[in-house]
Amino acid sequence: MNNYRDKIIVQNSIFLFLSLILFISCSGFSVDSDQKENYNFKQLEAYTFNFDNKDRFDPDSLIGQRIIKHFNESMSKLGHHHTNNISEADYIVRFDYYRKTYLSTPSTSVGVGVGRSSNISFGGVSVGRTLPTRRQIQGLKIQMIDPQTKNEIWNGEARGQIKFNTTEKTNEKIKTAILLIIEKFKKDLN
Protein backbone atom coordinates (compact mmCIF):
# COMPACT_ATOMS: atom_id res chain seq x y z
CA MET A 1 0.00 0.00 0.00
CA ASN A 2 2.79 2.43 0.90
CA ASN A 3 4.60 1.57 -2.33
CA TYR A 4 1.52 2.56 -4.35
CA ARG A 5 1.16 5.81 -2.38
CA ASP A 6 4.83 6.69 -2.98
CA LYS A 7 4.39 6.01 -6.69
CA ILE A 8 1.39 8.36 -6.86
CA ILE A 9 3.32 11.09 -4.99
CA VAL A 10 6.23 10.81 -7.45
CA GLN A 11 3.85 10.91 -10.43
CA ASN A 12 2.03 13.96 -9.04
CA SER A 13 5.34 15.71 -8.37
CA ILE A 14 6.51 15.08 -11.91
CA PHE A 15 3.18 16.30 -13.27
CA LEU A 16 3.35 19.51 -11.19
CA PHE A 17 6.95 20.14 -12.25
CA LEU A 18 6.13 19.66 -15.95
CA SER A 19 3.01 21.83 -15.58
CA LEU A 20 5.11 24.62 -14.05
CA ILE A 21 7.60 24.42 -16.91
CA LEU A 22 4.74 24.54 -19.42
CA PHE A 23 3.14 27.47 -17.57
CA ILE A 24 6.38 29.46 -17.58
CA SER A 25 7.24 28.66 -21.20
CA CYS A 26 3.73 29.57 -22.42
CA SER A 27 3.43 32.73 -20.35
CA GLY A 28 4.87 34.96 -23.07
CA PHE A 29 7.12 36.74 -20.58
CA SER A 30 10.86 36.89 -20.23
CA VAL A 31 11.85 37.54 -16.62
CA ASP A 32 15.14 38.83 -15.21
CA SER A 33 16.25 39.80 -11.75
CA ASP A 34 19.25 41.31 -10.02
CA GLN A 35 20.18 41.68 -6.40
CA LYS A 36 22.66 43.36 -4.11
CA GLU A 37 25.40 40.93 -3.18
CA ASN A 38 25.65 39.72 0.43
CA TYR A 39 22.36 41.31 1.45
CA ASN A 40 20.39 39.46 4.13
CA PHE A 41 17.02 39.01 2.43
CA LYS A 42 15.79 36.61 5.12
CA GLN A 43 15.28 39.57 7.49
CA LEU A 44 12.67 41.11 5.19
CA GLU A 45 9.01 40.89 6.16
CA ALA A 46 7.27 44.28 6.08
CA TYR A 47 7.17 46.53 3.04
CA THR A 48 5.71 49.85 2.06
CA PHE A 49 5.19 51.43 -1.34
CA ASN A 50 6.88 54.38 -2.99
CA PHE A 51 4.79 56.02 -5.69
CA ASP A 52 6.97 59.05 -6.42
CA ASN A 53 7.29 57.98 -10.07
CA LYS A 54 3.69 58.64 -11.14
CA ASP A 55 4.83 59.27 -14.71
CA ARG A 56 5.97 55.61 -14.79
CA PHE A 57 3.39 54.02 -12.49
CA ASP A 58 0.00 55.37 -11.46
CA PRO A 59 -1.33 53.48 -8.41
CA ASP A 60 -4.80 54.94 -8.97
CA SER A 61 -5.14 53.56 -12.52
CA LEU A 62 -6.94 50.27 -13.06
CA ILE A 63 -3.68 48.56 -14.05
CA GLY A 64 -1.93 50.06 -11.02
CA GLN A 65 -4.66 48.79 -8.68
CA ARG A 66 -4.44 45.29 -10.17
CA ILE A 67 -0.64 45.22 -9.90
CA ILE A 68 -0.76 46.26 -6.22
CA LYS A 69 -3.51 43.71 -5.45
CA HIS A 70 -1.66 40.77 -7.04
CA PHE A 71 1.66 41.85 -5.54
CA ASN A 72 0.17 41.98 -2.03
CA GLU A 73 -1.43 38.55 -2.51
CA SER A 74 1.84 37.02 -3.74
CA MET A 75 3.94 38.54 -0.98
CA SER A 76 1.53 37.45 1.76
CA LYS A 77 2.11 33.86 0.62
CA LEU A 78 5.81 34.42 1.36
CA GLY A 79 4.98 35.70 4.85
CA HIS A 80 5.58 39.35 3.93
CA HIS A 81 3.06 42.07 4.75
CA HIS A 82 2.32 45.64 3.73
CA THR A 83 2.57 48.54 6.14
CA ASN A 84 1.80 52.21 5.57
CA ASN A 85 4.35 53.23 8.21
CA ILE A 86 7.82 53.68 6.66
CA SER A 87 9.49 53.25 10.07
CA GLU A 88 8.05 49.71 10.30
CA ALA A 89 9.09 48.75 6.76
CA ASP A 90 12.05 46.45 6.10
CA TYR A 91 12.00 47.46 2.45
CA ILE A 92 10.31 49.84 0.04
CA VAL A 93 8.62 48.58 -3.14
CA ARG A 94 8.51 50.63 -6.30
CA PHE A 95 6.77 49.63 -9.54
CA ASP A 96 7.45 50.63 -13.11
CA TYR A 97 4.87 49.62 -15.72
CA TYR A 98 5.90 50.64 -19.21
CA ARG A 99 4.80 50.44 -22.82
CA LYS A 100 7.41 51.55 -25.31
CA THR A 101 6.88 51.78 -29.04
CA TYR A 102 9.87 51.68 -31.32
CA LEU A 103 10.57 51.38 -35.02
CA SER A 104 12.36 48.17 -35.98
CA THR A 105 15.52 48.50 -38.02
CA PRO A 106 15.22 47.45 -41.65
CA SER A 107 17.48 44.61 -42.71
CA THR A 108 18.88 43.51 -46.04
CA SER A 109 19.07 39.93 -47.22
CA VAL A 110 20.82 38.41 -50.20
CA GLY A 111 19.96 35.07 -51.75
CA VAL A 112 22.02 33.16 -54.28
CA GLY A 113 20.64 30.21 -56.19
CA VAL A 114 22.47 27.81 -58.48
CA GLY A 115 20.94 24.96 -60.40
CA ARG A 116 21.51 22.56 -63.24
CA SER A 117 19.13 21.06 -65.74
CA SER A 118 20.48 18.54 -68.27
CA ASN A 119 23.59 20.15 -69.71
CA ILE A 120 22.62 23.71 -68.78
CA SER A 121 23.74 25.46 -65.59
CA PHE A 122 21.91 28.49 -64.31
CA GLY A 123 21.91 30.75 -61.27
CA GLY A 124 20.46 33.89 -59.84
CA VAL A 125 20.90 36.48 -57.16
CA SER A 126 18.15 38.28 -55.27
CA VAL A 127 18.39 41.16 -52.86
CA GLY A 128 15.63 42.14 -50.47
CA ARG A 129 15.12 44.79 -47.83
CA THR A 130 12.54 44.62 -45.05
CA LEU A 131 10.46 47.64 -44.21
CA PRO A 132 10.66 49.16 -40.74
CA THR A 133 7.71 48.21 -38.54
CA ARG A 134 6.35 49.58 -35.29
CA ARG A 135 6.80 47.26 -32.34
CA GLN A 136 5.67 47.67 -28.77
CA ILE A 137 7.46 46.41 -25.68
CA GLN A 138 5.49 46.13 -22.45
CA GLY A 139 6.90 45.32 -19.08
CA LEU A 140 6.63 45.47 -15.33
CA LYS A 141 9.61 46.15 -13.10
CA ILE A 142 9.53 45.74 -9.34
CA GLN A 143 12.28 47.33 -7.28
CA MET A 144 12.98 46.71 -3.59
CA ILE A 145 14.81 49.50 -1.82
CA ASP A 146 16.52 49.60 1.58
CA PRO A 147 14.68 52.30 3.62
CA GLN A 148 17.83 53.40 5.48
CA THR A 149 20.29 53.69 2.60
CA LYS A 150 17.68 54.36 -0.14
CA ASN A 151 19.70 51.97 -2.34
CA GLU A 152 18.15 49.29 -4.50
CA ILE A 153 18.60 45.81 -3.02
CA TRP A 154 16.64 43.72 -5.54
CA ASN A 155 14.75 44.14 -8.80
CA GLY A 156 12.78 41.87 -11.05
CA GLU A 157 11.36 42.59 -14.47
CA ALA A 158 8.88 40.78 -16.71
CA ARG A 159 8.75 41.78 -20.37
CA GLY A 160 5.83 40.73 -22.53
CA GLN A 161 2.32 41.79 -23.46
CA ILE A 162 0.46 42.82 -20.33
CA LYS A 163 -2.42 45.02 -21.51
CA PHE A 164 -5.07 43.34 -23.65
CA ASN A 165 -8.48 44.37 -24.96
CA THR A 166 -10.36 42.48 -22.23
CA THR A 167 -10.25 43.01 -18.48
CA GLU A 168 -10.00 39.27 -17.80
CA LYS A 169 -7.01 38.76 -20.10
CA THR A 170 -5.22 41.86 -18.75
CA ASN A 171 -5.84 40.73 -15.18
CA GLU A 172 -4.57 37.23 -15.97
CA LYS A 173 -1.38 38.59 -17.58
CA ILE A 174 -0.68 40.98 -14.69
CA LYS A 175 -1.07 38.13 -12.23
CA THR A 176 1.22 35.89 -14.32
CA ALA A 177 3.89 38.60 -14.63
CA ILE A 178 3.89 39.20 -10.87
CA LEU A 179 3.95 35.47 -10.07
CA LEU A 180 6.96 35.00 -12.34
CA ILE A 181 8.79 37.98 -10.82
CA ILE A 182 8.04 36.78 -7.26
CA GLU A 183 9.20 33.28 -8.24
CA LYS A 184 12.56 34.85 -9.18
CA PHE A 185 12.58 36.68 -5.84
CA LYS A 186 12.01 33.39 -3.98
CA LYS A 187 14.92 31.79 -5.85
CA ASP A 188 17.16 34.76 -5.08
CA LEU A 189 16.31 34.47 -1.37
CA ASN A 190 18.05 31.10 -1.20
KAHU-V479214 format. One record per pair of residues at least 12 apart in sequence whose ideal C-beta (glycine too) atoms are under 8 Angstrom apart, sorted by the first residue. I is the first residue (numbers start at 1). J is the second residue. D is the distance in Angstrom with one decimal. If there is no record, write none. Layout:
BEGIN
i:I j:J d:D
i:I j:J d:D
END
This chain:
BEGIN
i:24 j:180 d:6.8
i:27 j:160 d:7.1
i:27 j:176 d:5.2
i:27 j:177 d:8.0
i:27 j:180 d:6.3
i:28 j:160 d:4.5
i:28 j:161 d:6.2
i:28 j:173 d:7.8
i:29 j:158 d:4.5
i:29 j:159 d:6.5
i:29 j:160 d:3.7
i:29 j:176 d:6.8
i:29 j:177 d:5.7
i:29 j:180 d:5.7
i:30 j:158 d:7.4
i:30 j:159 d:5.1
i:30 j:160 d:6.7
i:31 j:156 d:6.7
i:31 j:157 d:6.9
i:31 j:158 d:4.8
i:31 j:159 d:7.8
i:31 j:180 d:4.7
i:31 j:181 d:6.1
i:31 j:183 d:7.8
i:31 j:184 d:5.7
i:32 j:156 d:7.2
i:32 j:157 d:5.4
i:32 j:184 d:7.7
i:33 j:154 d:7.0
i:33 j:155 d:6.5
i:33 j:156 d:4.1
i:33 j:157 d:7.3
i:33 j:181 d:7.3
i:33 j:184 d:4.1
i:33 j:185 d:6.9
i:33 j:188 d:5.9
i:34 j:154 d:7.3
i:34 j:155 d:5.5
i:35 j:153 d:6.7
i:35 j:154 d:4.5
i:35 j:155 d:7.8
i:35 j:188 d:5.1
i:36 j:151 d:7.2
i:36 j:152 d:7.1
i:36 j:153 d:4.6
i:36 j:154 d:6.9
i:39 j:153 d:5.1
i:39 j:154 d:7.7
i:41 j:153 d:7.7
i:41 j:154 d:7.2
i:41 j:188 d:7.0
i:41 j:189 d:4.9
i:42 j:189 d:6.8
i:43 j:90 d:6.4
i:44 j:80 d:6.7
i:44 j:90 d:4.6
i:44 j:91 d:5.4
i:44 j:144 d:7.8
i:45 j:79 d:6.6
i:45 j:80 d:5.5
i:45 j:81 d:6.7
i:45 j:90 d:5.6
i:46 j:80 d:7.1
i:46 j:81 d:5.7
i:46 j:82 d:7.5
i:46 j:83 d:4.8
i:46 j:88 d:5.5
i:46 j:89 d:5.2
i:46 j:90 d:5.1
i:46 j:91 d:7.9
i:47 j:75 d:6.9
i:47 j:80 d:6.1
i:47 j:81 d:7.6
i:47 j:82 d:6.0
i:47 j:83 d:7.1
i:47 j:89 d:5.6
i:47 j:90 d:6.7
i:47 j:91 d:5.1
i:47 j:92 d:6.8
i:47 j:93 d:5.1
i:47 j:144 d:7.5
i:48 j:82 d:6.9
i:48 j:83 d:5.5
i:48 j:84 d:6.4
i:48 j:85 d:7.1
i:48 j:86 d:5.5
i:48 j:88 d:7.8
i:48 j:89 d:4.1
i:48 j:92 d:5.7
i:48 j:93 d:7.2
i:48 j:147 d:7.8
i:49 j:68 d:7.3
i:49 j:82 d:7.5
i:49 j:92 d:7.2
i:49 j:93 d:5.4
i:49 j:94 d:7.4
i:49 j:95 d:7.9
i:50 j:92 d:4.9
i:50 j:93 d:7.0
i:50 j:94 d:4.7
i:50 j:145 d:6.9
i:51 j:94 d:7.8
i:52 j:94 d:8.0
i:53 j:94 d:6.7
i:53 j:96 d:6.7
i:56 j:96 d:4.8
i:56 j:97 d:7.2
i:56 j:98 d:6.6
i:57 j:94 d:7.7
i:57 j:95 d:4.4
i:57 j:96 d:5.7
i:57 j:97 d:5.3
i:59 j:95 d:7.9
i:63 j:97 d:6.1
i:63 j:162 d:7.7
i:63 j:163 d:6.8
i:63 j:170 d:7.2
i:63 j:174 d:7.0
i:64 j:95 d:7.5
i:64 j:97 d:7.2
i:66 j:170 d:7.4
i:66 j:171 d:5.8
i:66 j:174 d:4.9
i:66 j:175 d:8.0
i:67 j:95 d:5.9
i:67 j:97 d:6.5
i:67 j:140 d:6.7
i:67 j:174 d:5.8
i:67 j:178 d:6.9
i:68 j:95 d:7.8
i:70 j:174 d:5.8
i:70 j:175 d:4.8
i:70 j:178 d:4.6
i:70 j:179 d:7.8
i:71 j:93 d:7.2
i:71 j:95 d:7.7
i:71 j:142 d:7.2
i:71 j:178 d:5.5
i:71 j:182 d:7.8
i:74 j:178 d:5.6
i:74 j:179 d:6.2
i:74 j:182 d:4.4
i:75 j:182 d:7.1
i:78 j:182 d:7.2
i:78 j:185 d:7.9
i:78 j:186 d:6.8
i:86 j:147 d:6.1
i:89 j:147 d:5.4
i:90 j:147 d:7.5
i:91 j:144 d:4.8
i:91 j:145 d:6.4
i:91 j:146 d:6.5
i:91 j:147 d:6.7
i:91 j:153 d:6.7
i:92 j:144 d:7.1
i:92 j:145 d:4.2
i:92 j:146 d:7.7
i:92 j:147 d:5.5
i:93 j:142 d:6.5
i:93 j:143 d:7.2
i:93 j:144 d:6.0
i:93 j:145 d:7.7
i:94 j:142 d:7.5
i:94 j:143 d:4.4
i:94 j:145 d:6.3
i:95 j:140 d:7.0
i:95 j:141 d:7.1
i:95 j:142 d:6.0
i:95 j:143 d:7.8
i:96 j:139 d:7.9
i:96 j:140 d:7.3
i:96 j:141 d:4.1
i:96 j:142 d:8.0
i:96 j:143 d:7.3
i:97 j:139 d:7.5
i:97 j:140 d:5.3
i:97 j:141 d:8.0
i:97 j:162 d:7.3
i:98 j:137 d:7.6
i:98 j:138 d:7.0
i:98 j:139 d:5.5
i:98 j:140 d:8.0
i:98 j:141 d:7.6
i:99 j:136 d:6.1
i:99 j:137 d:7.4
i:99 j:138 d:5.0
i:99 j:163 d:7.0
i:100 j:136 d:6.9
i:100 j:137 d:4.8
i:100 j:138 d:7.9
i:101 j:134 d:5.8
i:101 j:135 d:7.2
i:101 j:136 d:4.9
i:101 j:137 d:8.0
i:102 j:134 d:7.5
i:102 j:135 d:5.9
i:102 j:136 d:7.9
i:102 j:137 d:7.2
i:103 j:132 d:4.9
i:103 j:133 d:7.4
i:103 j:134 d:6.1
i:103 j:135 d:7.7
i:104 j:132 d:5.5
i:104 j:133 d:5.0
i:104 j:134 d:7.7
i:104 j:135 d:5.4
i:105 j:132 d:6.8
i:106 j:129 d:5.8
i:106 j:130 d:5.2
i:106 j:131 d:6.3
i:106 j:132 d:5.1
i:107 j:129 d:7.3
i:107 j:130 d:5.2
i:108 j:127 d:6.9
i:108 j:128 d:7.1
i:108 j:129 d:5.0
i:108 j:130 d:7.9
i:109 j:127 d:7.4
i:109 j:128 d:5.0
i:109 j:129 d:7.7
i:109 j:130 d:7.7
i:110 j:125 d:7.0
i:110 j:126 d:7.3
i:110 j:127 d:5.3
i:110 j:128 d:7.9
i:111 j:125 d:7.1
i:111 j:126 d:4.6
i:111 j:127 d:7.8
i:111 j:128 d:7.5
i:112 j:124 d:7.5
i:112 j:125 d:5.4
i:113 j:125 d:7.8
i:113 j:126 d:7.8
i:137 j:159 d:6.3
i:138 j:159 d:7.2
i:138 j:160 d:6.6
i:138 j:161 d:5.5
i:138 j:162 d:4.7
i:138 j:163 d:6.4
i:139 j:157 d:5.9
i:139 j:158 d:6.3
i:139 j:159 d:4.2
i:139 j:160 d:7.3
i:139 j:162 d:7.4
i:140 j:157 d:7.0
i:140 j:158 d:5.2
i:140 j:162 d:6.3
i:140 j:174 d:7.5
i:140 j:177 d:5.0
i:140 j:178 d:7.3
i:140 j:181 d:7.1
i:141 j:155 d:6.2
i:141 j:156 d:7.3
i:141 j:157 d:4.3
i:142 j:155 d:6.6
i:142 j:156 d:5.2
i:142 j:157 d:7.5
i:142 j:178 d:7.8
i:142 j:181 d:5.5
i:143 j:155 d:4.6
i:154 j:185 d:6.7
i:154 j:188 d:6.6
i:156 j:181 d:3.9
i:156 j:182 d:7.7
i:156 j:184 d:4.9
i:156 j:185 d:5.9
i:157 j:181 d:7.2
i:158 j:177 d:4.0
i:158 j:178 d:7.8
i:158 j:180 d:5.5
i:158 j:181 d:5.4
i:160 j:173 d:7.6
i:160 j:177 d:7.0
i:161 j:173 d:6.7
i:162 j:174 d:6.1
i:162 j:177 d:6.0
END
